[in-house]
Amino acid sequence: MYVRHLPRDSALAIDDNGGLMPWSMVEHLLADRWEQEANRGRKKGTPPVRNPRRLELQSKQMAQRGSRKRAAFERAKARREKALRARS
């Protein structure tokens, strides 16, 4: 089952976010504003300054998604092998 738009303080949302309460829209907007201020006056061609907390959260989320996909693949593979053995 796929659940979307959970409240930030729900147990499922916190568990899905690695035990931390997910960012609200306000926190995302503040991070964007922080990046704008940090990059003001920089020369063209220089890499932009990114919000370090956001980068950390994104890397954790991507790692969790990857491990979930691998686990789902392994479960599907086991089910397929079991079905094939049952047919034999």
Phi and psi restraints in degrees (range 20) as a CNS / XPLOR table:
assign (resid 1 and name C) (resid 2 and name N)
       (resid 2 and name CA) (resid 2 and name C) 1.0 -114.4 20.0 2
assign (resid 2 and name N) (resid 2 and name CA)
       (resid 2 and name C) (resid 3 and name N) 1.0 122.9 20.0 2
assign (resid 2 and name C) (resid 3 and name N)
       (resid 3 and name CA) (resid 3 and name C) 1.0 -116.4 20.0 2
assign (resid 3 and name N) (resid 3 and name CA)
       (resid 3 and name C) (resid 4 and name N) 1.0 132.3 20.0 2
assign (resid 3 and name C) (resid 4 and name N)
       (resid 4 and name CA) (resid 4 and name C) 1.0 -125.1 20.0 2
assign (resid 4 and name N) (resid 4 and name CA)
       (resid 4 and name C) (resid 5 and name N) 1.0 161.7 20.0 2
assign (resid 4 and name C) (resid 5 and name N)
       (resid 5 and name CA) (resid 5 and name C) 1.0 59.8 20.0 2
assign (resid 5 and name N) (resid 5 and name CA)
       (resid 5 and name C) (resid 6 and name N) 1.0 46.9 20.0 2
assign (resid 5 and name C) (resid 6 and name N)
       (resid 6 and name CA) (resid 6 and name C) 1.0 -77.7 20.0 2
assign (resid 6 and name N) (resid 6 and name CA)
       (resid 6 and name C) (resid 7 and name N) 1.0 151.9 20.0 2
assign (resid 6 and name C) (resid 7 and name N)
       (resid 7 and name CA) (resid 7 and name C) 1.0 -62.5 20.0 2
assign (resid 7 and name N) (resid 7 and name CA)
       (resid 7 and name C) (resid 8 and name N) 1.0 146.1 20.0 2
assign (resid 7 and name C) (resid 8 and name N)
       (resid 8 and name CA) (resid 8 and name C) 1.0 -57.8 20.0 2
assign (resid 8 and name N) (resid 8 and name CA)
       (resid 8 and name C) (resid 9 and name N) 1.0 -33.7 20.0 2
assign (resid 8 and name C) (resid 9 and name N)
       (resid 9 and name CA) (resid 9 and name C) 1.0 -93.8 20.0 2
assign (resid 9 and name N) (resid 9 and name CA)
       (resid 9 and name C) (resid 10 and name N) 1.0 10.1 20.0 2
assign (resid 9 and name C) (resid 10 and name N)
       (resid 10 and name CA) (resid 10 and name C) 1.0 -75.7 20.0 2
assign (resid 10 and name N) (resid 10 and name CA)
       (resid 10 and name C) (resid 11 and name N) 1.0 152.0 20.0 2
assign (resid 10 and name C) (resid 11 and name N)
       (resid 11 and name CA) (resid 11 and name C) 1.0 -62.9 20.0 2
assign (resid 11 and name N) (resid 11 and name CA)
       (resid 11 and name C) (resid 12 and name N) 1.0 -37.6 20.0 2
assign (resid 11 and name C) (resid 12 and name N)
       (resid 12 and name CA) (resid 12 and name C) 1.0 -66.2 20.0 2
assign (resid 12 and name N) (resid 12 and name CA)
       (resid 12 and name C) (resid 13 and name N) 1.0 -42.0 20.0 2
assign (resid 12 and name C) (resid 13 and name N)
       (resid 13 and name CA) (resid 13 and name C) 1.0 -65.1 20.0 2
assign (resid 13 and name N) (resid 13 and name CA)
       (resid 13 and name C) (resid 14 and name N) 1.0 -40.9 20.0 2
assign (resid 13 and name C) (resid 14 and name N)
       (resid 14 and name CA) (resid 14 and name C) 1.0 -67.6 20.0 2
assign (resid 14 and name N) (resid 14 and name CA)
       (resid 14 and name C) (resid 15 and name N) 1.0 -42.7 20.0 2
assign (resid 14 and name C) (resid 15 and name N)
       (resid 15 and name CA) (resid 15 and name C) 1.0 -64.5 20.0 2
assign (resid 15 and name N) (resid 15 and name CA)
       (resid 15 and name C) (resid 16 and name N) 1.0 -40.3 20.0 2
assign (resid 15 and name C) (resid 16 and name N)
       (resid 16 and name CA) (resid 16 and name C) 1.0 -66.4 20.0 2
assign (resid 16 and name N) (resid 16 and name CA)
       (resid 16 and name C) (resid 17 and name N) 1.0 -24.2 20.0 2
assign (resid 16 and name C) (resid 17 and name N)
       (resid 17 and name CA) (resid 17 and name C) 1.0 -98.8 20.0 2
assign (resid 17 and name N) (resid 17 and name CA)
       (resid 17 and name C) (resid 18 and name N) 1.0 23.7 20.0 2
assign (resid 17 and name C) (resid 18 and name N)
       (resid 18 and name CA) (resid 18 and name C) 1.0 74.5 20.0 2
assign (resid 18 and name N) (resid 18 and name CA)
       (resid 18 and name C) (resid 19 and name N) 1.0 27.4 20.0 2
assign (resid 18 and name C) (resid 19 and name N)
       (resid 19 and name CA) (resid 19 and name C) 1.0 89.5 20.0 2
assign (resid 19 and name N) (resid 19 and name CA)
       (resid 19 and name C) (resid 20 and name N) 1.0 1.8 20.0 2
assign (resid 19 and name C) (resid 20 and name N)
       (resid 20 and name CA) (resid 20 and name C) 1.0 -113.6 20.0 2
assign (resid 20 and name N) (resid 20 and name CA)
       (resid 20 and name C) (resid 21 and name N) 1.0 149.4 20.0 2
assign (resid 20 and name C) (resid 21 and name N)
       (resid 21 and name CA) (resid 21 and name C) 1.0 -69.0 20.0 2
assign (resid 21 and name N) (resid 21 and name CA)
       (resid 21 and name C) (resid 22 and name N) 1.0 130.5 20.0 2
assign (resid 21 and name C) (resid 22 and name N)
       (resid 22 and name CA) (resid 22 and name C) 1.0 -62.2 20.0 2
assign (resid 22 and name N) (resid 22 and name CA)
       (resid 22 and name C) (resid 23 and name N) 1.0 156.7 20.0 2
assign (resid 22 and name C) (resid 23 and name N)
       (resid 23 and name CA) (resid 23 and name C) 1.0 -68.1 20.0 2
assign (resid 23 and name N) (resid 23 and name CA)
       (resid 23 and name C) (resid 24 and name N) 1.0 144.8 20.0 2
assign (resid 23 and name C) (resid 24 and name N)
       (resid 24 and name CA) (resid 24 and name C) 1.0 -86.8 20.0 2
assign (resid 24 and name N) (resid 24 and name CA)
       (resid 24 and name C) (resid 25 and name N) 1.0 173.4 20.0 2
assign (resid 24 and name C) (resid 25 and name N)
       (resid 25 and name CA) (resid 25 and name C) 1.0 -60.6 20.0 2
assign (resid 25 and name N) (resid 25 and name CA)
       (resid 25 and name C) (resid 26 and name N) 1.0 -38.0 20.0 2
assign (resid 25 and name C) (resid 26 and name N)
       (resid 26 and name CA) (resid 26 and name C) 1.0 -61.8 20.0 2
assign (resid 26 and name N) (resid 26 and name CA)
       (resid 26 and name C) (resid 27 and name N) 1.0 -43.4 20.0 2
assign (resid 26 and name C) (resid 27 and name N)
       (resid 27 and name CA) (resid 27 and name C) 1.0 -66.1 20.0 2
assign (resid 27 and name N) (resid 27 and name CA)
       (resid 27 and name C) (resid 28 and name N) 1.0 -37.0 20.0 2
assign (resid 27 and name C) (resid 28 and name N)
       (resid 28 and name CA) (resid 28 and name C) 1.0 -65.0 20.0 2
assign (resid 28 and name N) (resid 28 and name CA)
       (resid 28 and name C) (resid 29 and name N) 1.0 -42.4 20.0 2
assign (resid 28 and name C) (resid 29 and name N)
       (resid 29 and name CA) (resid 29 and name C) 1.0 -65.8 20.0 2
assign (resid 29 and name N) (resid 29 and name CA)
       (resid 29 and name C) (resid 30 and name N) 1.0 -38.2 20.0 2
assign (resid 29 and name C) (resid 30 and name N)
       (resid 30 and name CA) (resid 30 and name C) 1.0 -64.5 20.0 2
assign (resid 30 and name N) (resid 30 and name CA)
       (resid 30 and name C) (resid 31 and name N) 1.0 -38.0 20.0 2
assign (resid 30 and name C) (resid 31 and name N)
       (resid 31 and name CA) (resid 31 and name C) 1.0 -65.3 20.0 2
assign (resid 31 and name N) (resid 31 and name CA)
       (resid 31 and name C) (resid 32 and name N) 1.0 -40.3 20.0 2
assign (resid 31 and name C) (resid 32 and name N)
       (resid 32 and name CA) (resid 32 and name C) 1.0 -62.4 20.0 2
assign (resid 32 and name N) (resid 32 and name CA)
       (resid 32 and name C) (resid 33 and name N) 1.0 -43.7 20.0 2
assign (resid 32 and name C) (resid 33 and name N)
       (resid 33 and name CA) (resid 33 and name C) 1.0 -64.6 20.0 2
assign (resid 33 and name N) (resid 33 and name CA)
       (resid 33 and name C) (resid 34 and name N) 1.0 -38.8 20.0 2
assign (resid 33 and name C) (resid 34 and name N)
       (resid 34 and name CA) (resid 34 and name C) 1.0 -59.6 20.0 2
assign (resid 34 and name N) (resid 34 and name CA)
       (resid 34 and name C) (resid 35 and name N) 1.0 -44.2 20.0 2
assign (resid 34 and name C) (resid 35 and name N)
       (resid 35 and name CA) (resid 35 and name C) 1.0 -64.3 20.0 2
assign (resid 35 and name N) (resid 35 and name CA)
       (resid 35 and name C) (resid 36 and name N) 1.0 -38.4 20.0 2
assign (resid 35 and name C) (resid 36 and name N)
       (resid 36 and name CA) (resid 36 and name C) 1.0 -61.5 20.0 2
assign (resid 36 and name N) (resid 36 and name CA)
       (resid 36 and name C) (resid 37 and name N) 1.0 -45.9 20.0 2
assign (resid 36 and name C) (resid 37 and name N)
       (resid 37 and name CA) (resid 37 and name C) 1.0 -66.3 20.0 2
assign (resid 37 and name N) (resid 37 and name CA)
       (resid 37 and name C) (resid 38 and name N) 1.0 -39.0 20.0 2
assign (resid 37 and name C) (resid 38 and name N)
       (resid 38 and name CA) (resid 38 and name C) 1.0 -68.1 20.0 2
assign (resid 38 and name N) (resid 38 and name CA)
       (resid 38 and name C) (resid 39 and name N) 1.0 -27.0 20.0 2
assign (resid 38 and name C) (resid 39 and name N)
       (resid 39 and name CA) (resid 39 and name C) 1.0 -99.6 20.0 2
assign (resid 39 and name N) (resid 39 and name CA)
       (resid 39 and name C) (resid 40 and name N) 1.0 1.3 20.0 2
assign (resid 39 and name C) (resid 40 and name N)
       (resid 40 and name CA) (resid 40 and name C) 1.0 -66.2 20.0 2
assign (resid 40 and name N) (resid 40 and name CA)
       (resid 40 and name C) (resid 41 and name N) 1.0 133.2 20.0 2
assign (resid 40 and name C) (resid 41 and name N)
       (resid 41 and name CA) (resid 41 and name C) 1.0 81.4 20.0 2
assign (resid 41 and name N) (resid 41 and name CA)
       (resid 41 and name C) (resid 42 and name N) 1.0 5.5 20.0 2
assign (resid 41 and name C) (resid 42 and name N)
       (resid 42 and name CA) (resid 42 and name C) 1.0 -79.4 20.0 2
assign (resid 42 and name N) (resid 42 and name CA)
       (resid 42 and name C) (resid 43 and name N) 1.0 149.5 20.0 2
assign (resid 42 and name C) (resid 43 and name N)
       (resid 43 and name CA) (resid 43 and name C) 1.0 -71.7 20.0 2
assign (resid 43 and name N) (resid 43 and name CA)
       (resid 43 and name C) (resid 44 and name N) 1.0 151.3 20.0 2
assign (resid 43 and name C) (resid 44 and name N)
       (resid 44 and name CA) (resid 44 and name C) 1.0 -64.7 20.0 2
assign (resid 44 and name N) (resid 44 and name CA)
       (resid 44 and name C) (resid 45 and name N) 1.0 143.9 20.0 2
assign (resid 44 and name C) (resid 45 and name N)
       (resid 45 and name CA) (resid 45 and name C) 1.0 92.7 20.0 2
assign (resid 45 and name N) (resid 45 and name CA)
       (resid 45 and name C) (resid 46 and name N) 1.0 -16.0 20.0 2
assign (resid 45 and name C) (resid 46 and name N)
       (resid 46 and name CA) (resid 46 and name C) 1.0 -82.9 20.0 2
assign (resid 46 and name N) (resid 46 and name CA)
       (resid 46 and name C) (resid 47 and name N) 1.0 144.2 20.0 2
assign (resid 46 and name C) (resid 47 and name N)
       (resid 47 and name CA) (resid 47 and name C) 1.0 -65.6 20.0 2
assign (resid 47 and name N) (resid 47 and name CA)
       (resid 47 and name C) (resid 48 and name N) 1.0 141.8 20.0 2
assign (resid 47 and name C) (resid 48 and name N)
       (resid 48 and name CA) (resid 48 and name C) 1.0 -71.2 20.0 2
assign (resid 48 and name N) (resid 48 and name CA)
       (resid 48 and name C) (resid 49 and name N) 1.0 152.5 20.0 2
assign (resid 48 and name C) (resid 49 and name N)
       (resid 49 and name CA) (resid 49 and name C) 1.0 -82.4 20.0 2
assign (resid 49 and name N) (resid 49 and name CA)
       (resid 49 and name C) (resid 50 and name N) 1.0 128.8 20.0 2
assign (resid 49 and name C) (resid 50 and name N)
       (resid 50 and name CA) (resid 50 and name C) 1.0 -106.1 20.0 2
assign (resid 50 and name N) (resid 50 and name CA)
       (resid 50 and name C) (resid 51 and name N) 1.0 154.8 20.0 2
assign (resid 50 and name C) (resid 51 and name N)
       (resid 51 and name CA) (resid 51 and name C) 1.0 -70.0 20.0 2
assign (resid 51 and name N) (resid 51 and name CA)
       (resid 51 and name C) (resid 52 and name N) 1.0 117.7 20.0 2
assign (resid 51 and name C) (resid 52 and name N)
       (resid 52 and name CA) (resid 52 and name C) 1.0 -63.9 20.0 2
assign (resid 52 and name N) (resid 52 and name CA)
       (resid 52 and name C) (resid 53 and name N) 1.0 -34.9 20.0 2
assign (resid 52 and name C) (resid 53 and name N)
       (resid 53 and name CA) (resid 53 and name C) 1.0 -67.8 20.0 2
assign (resid 53 and name N) (resid 53 and name CA)
       (resid 53 and name C) (resid 54 and name N) 1.0 -39.9 20.0 2
assign (resid 53 and name C) (resid 54 and name N)
       (resid 54 and name CA) (resid 54 and name C) 1.0 -66.1 20.0 2
assign (resid 54 and name N) (resid 54 and name CA)
       (resid 54 and name C) (resid 55 and name N) 1.0 -41.8 20.0 2
assign (resid 54 and name C) (resid 55 and name N)
       (resid 55 and name CA) (resid 55 and name C) 1.0 -61.7 20.0 2
assign (resid 55 and name N) (resid 55 and name CA)
       (resid 55 and name C) (resid 56 and name N) 1.0 -39.7 20.0 2
assign (resid 55 and name C) (resid 56 and name N)
       (resid 56 and name CA) (resid 56 and name C) 1.0 -64.3 20.0 2
assign (resid 56 and name N) (resid 56 and name CA)
       (resid 56 and name C) (resid 57 and name N) 1.0 -45.5 20.0 2
assign (resid 56 and name C) (resid 57 and name N)
       (resid 57 and name CA) (resid 57 and name C) 1.0 -64.0 20.0 2
assign (resid 57 and name N) (resid 57 and name CA)
       (resid 57 and name C) (resid 58 and name N) 1.0 -41.6 20.0 2
assign (resid 57 and name C) (resid 58 and name N)
       (resid 58 and name CA) (resid 58 and name C) 1.0 -65.2 20.0 2
assign (resid 58 and name N) (resid 58 and name CA)
       (resid 58 and name C) (resid 59 and name N) 1.0 -40.1 20.0 2
assign (resid 58 and name C) (resid 59 and name N)
       (resid 59 and name CA) (resid 59 and name C) 1.0 -66.9 20.0 2
assign (resid 59 and name N) (resid 59 and name CA)
       (resid 59 and name C) (resid 60 and name N) 1.0 -38.0 20.0 2
assign (resid 59 and name C) (resid 60 and name N)
       (resid 60 and name CA) (resid 60 and name C) 1.0 -64.2 20.0 2
assign (resid 60 and name N) (resid 60 and name CA)
       (resid 60 and name C) (resid 61 and name N) 1.0 -43.4 20.0 2
assign (resid 60 and name C) (resid 61 and name N)
       (resid 61 and name CA) (resid 61 and name C) 1.0 -64.7 20.0 2
assign (resid 61 and name N) (resid 61 and name CA)
       (resid 61 and name C) (resid 62 and name N) 1.0 -40.4 20.0 2
assign (resid 61 and name C) (resid 62 and name N)
       (resid 62 and name CA) (resid 62 and name C) 1.0 -65.6 20.0 2
assign (resid 62 and name N) (resid 62 and name CA)
       (resid 62 and name C) (resid 63 and name N) 1.0 -38.3 20.0 2
assign (resid 62 and name C) (resid 63 and name N)
       (resid 63 and name CA) (resid 63 and name C) 1.0 -65.5 20.0 2
assign (resid 63 and name N) (resid 63 and name CA)
       (resid 63 and name C) (resid 64 and name N) 1.0 -41.4 20.0 2
assign (resid 63 and name C) (resid 64 and name N)
       (resid 64 and name CA) (resid 64 and name C) 1.0 -64.7 20.0 2
assign (resid 64 and name N) (resid 64 and name CA)
       (resid 64 and name C) (resid 65 and name N) 1.0 -42.1 20.0 2
assign (resid 64 and name C) (resid 65 and name N)
       (resid 65 and name CA) (resid 65 and name C) 1.0 -63.2 20.0 2
assign (resid 65 and name N) (resid 65 and name CA)
       (resid 65 and name C) (resid 66 and name N) 1.0 -40.7 20.0 2
assign (resid 65 and name C) (resid 66 and name N)
       (resid 66 and name CA) (resid 66 and name C) 1.0 -63.4 20.0 2
assign (resid 66 and name N) (resid 66 and name CA)
       (resid 66 and name C) (resid 67 and name N) 1.0 -42.1 20.0 2
assign (resid 66 and name C) (resid 67 and name N)
       (resid 67 and name CA) (resid 67 and name C) 1.0 -68.7 20.0 2
assign (resid 67 and name N) (resid 67 and name CA)
       (resid 67 and name C) (resid 68 and name N) 1.0 -35.5 20.0 2
assign (resid 67 and name C) (resid 68 and name N)
       (resid 68 and name CA) (resid 68 and name C) 1.0 -65.4 20.0 2
assign (resid 68 and name N) (resid 68 and name CA)
       (resid 68 and name C) (resid 69 and name N) 1.0 -40.7 20.0 2
assign (resid 68 and name C) (resid 69 and name N)
       (resid 69 and name CA) (resid 69 and name C) 1.0 -65.0 20.0 2
assign (resid 69 and name N) (resid 69 and name CA)
       (resid 69 and name C) (resid 70 and name N) 1.0 -41.7 20.0 2
assign (resid 69 and name C) (resid 70 and name N)
       (resid 70 and name CA) (resid 70 and name C) 1.0 -63.0 20.0 2
assign (resid 70 and name N) (resid 70 and name CA)
       (resid 70 and name C) (resid 71 and name N) 1.0 -42.6 20.0 2
assign (resid 70 and name C) (resid 71 and name N)
       (resid 71 and name CA) (resid 71 and name C) 1.0 -64.8 20.0 2
assign (resid 71 and name N) (resid 71 and name CA)
       (resid 71 and name C) (resid 72 and name N) 1.0 -41.2 20.0 2
assign (resid 71 and name C) (resid 72 and name N)
       (resid 72 and name CA) (resid 72 and name C) 1.0 -64.6 20.0 2
assign (resid 72 and name N) (resid 72 and name CA)
       (resid 72 and name C) (resid 73 and name N) 1.0 -39.2 20.0 2
assign (resid 72 and name C) (resid 73 and name N)
       (resid 73 and name CA) (resid 73 and name C) 1.0 -63.1 20.0 2
assign (resid 73 and name N) (resid 73 and name CA)
       (resid 73 and name C) (resid 74 and name N) 1.0 -43.8 20.0 2
assign (resid 73 and name C) (resid 74 and name N)
       (resid 74 and name CA) (resid 74 and name C) 1.0 -64.9 20.0 2
assign (resid 74 and name N) (resid 74 and name CA)
       (resid 74 and name C) (resid 75 and name N) 1.0 -39.5 20.0 2
assign (resid 74 and name C) (resid 75 and name N)
       (resid 75 and name CA) (resid 75 and name C) 1.0 -63.9 20.0 2
assign (resid 75 and name N) (resid 75 and name CA)
       (resid 75 and name C) (resid 76 and name N) 1.0 -42.8 20.0 2
assign (resid 75 and name C) (resid 76 and name N)
       (resid 76 and name CA) (resid 76 and name C) 1.0 -65.2 20.0 2
assign (resid 76 and name N) (resid 76 and name CA)
       (resid 76 and name C) (resid 77 and name N) 1.0 -38.8 20.0 2
assign (resid 76 and name C) (resid 77 and name N)
       (resid 77 and name CA) (resid 77 and name C) 1.0 -63.6 20.0 2
assign (resid 77 and name N) (resid 77 and name CA)
       (resid 77 and name C) (resid 78 and name N) 1.0 -43.0 20.0 2
assign (resid 77 and name C) (resid 78 and name N)
       (resid 78 and name CA) (resid 78 and name C) 1.0 -65.0 20.0 2
assign (resid 78 and name N) (resid 78 and name CA)
       (resid 78 and name C) (resid 79 and name N) 1.0 -41.0 20.0 2
assign (resid 78 and name C) (resid 79 and name N)
       (resid 79 and name CA) (resid 79 and name C) 1.0 -62.9 20.0 2
assign (resid 79 and name N) (resid 79 and name CA)
       (resid 79 and name C) (resid 80 and name N) 1.0 -41.3 20.0 2
assign (resid 79 and name C) (resid 80 and name N)
       (resid 80 and name CA) (resid 80 and name C) 1.0 -64.3 20.0 2
assign (resid 80 and name N) (resid 80 and name CA)
       (resid 80 and name C) (resid 81 and name N) 1.0 -45.0 20.0 2
assign (resid 80 and name C) (resid 81 and name N)
       (resid 81 and name CA) (resid 81 and name C) 1.0 -63.2 20.0 2
assign (resid 81 and name N) (resid 81 and name CA)
       (resid 81 and name C) (resid 82 and name N) 1.0 -39.5 20.0 2
assign (resid 81 and name C) (resid 82 and name N)
       (resid 82 and name CA) (resid 82 and name C) 1.0 -63.9 20.0 2
assign (resid 82 and name N) (resid 82 and name CA)
       (resid 82 and name C) (resid 83 and name N) 1.0 -42.1 20.0 2
assign (resid 82 and name C) (resid 83 and name N)
       (resid 83 and name CA) (resid 83 and name C) 1.0 -65.4 20.0 2
assign (resid 83 and name N) (resid 83 and name CA)
       (resid 83 and name C) (resid 84 and name N) 1.0 -39.8 20.0 2
assign (resid 83 and name C) (resid 84 and name N)
       (resid 84 and name CA) (resid 84 and name C) 1.0 -66.6 20.0 2
assign (resid 84 and name N) (resid 84 and name CA)
       (resid 84 and name C) (resid 85 and name N) 1.0 -39.0 20.0 2
assign (resid 84 and name C) (resid 85 and name N)
       (resid 85 and name CA) (resid 85 and name C) 1.0 -66.7 20.0 2
assign (resid 85 and name N) (resid 85 and name CA)
       (resid 85 and name C) (resid 86 and name N) 1.0 -35.0 20.0 2
assign (resid 85 and name C) (resid 86 and name N)
       (resid 86 and name CA) (resid 86 and name C) 1.0 -67.5 20.0 2
assign (resid 86 and name N) (resid 86 and name CA)
       (resid 86 and name C) (resid 87 and name N) 1.0 -31.9 20.0 2
assign (resid 86 and name C) (resid 87 and name N)
       (resid 87 and name CA) (resid 87 and name C) 1.0 -74.7 20.0 2
assign (resid 87 and name N) (resid 87 and name CA)
       (resid 87 and name C) (resid 88 and name N) 1.0 -25.8 20.0 2
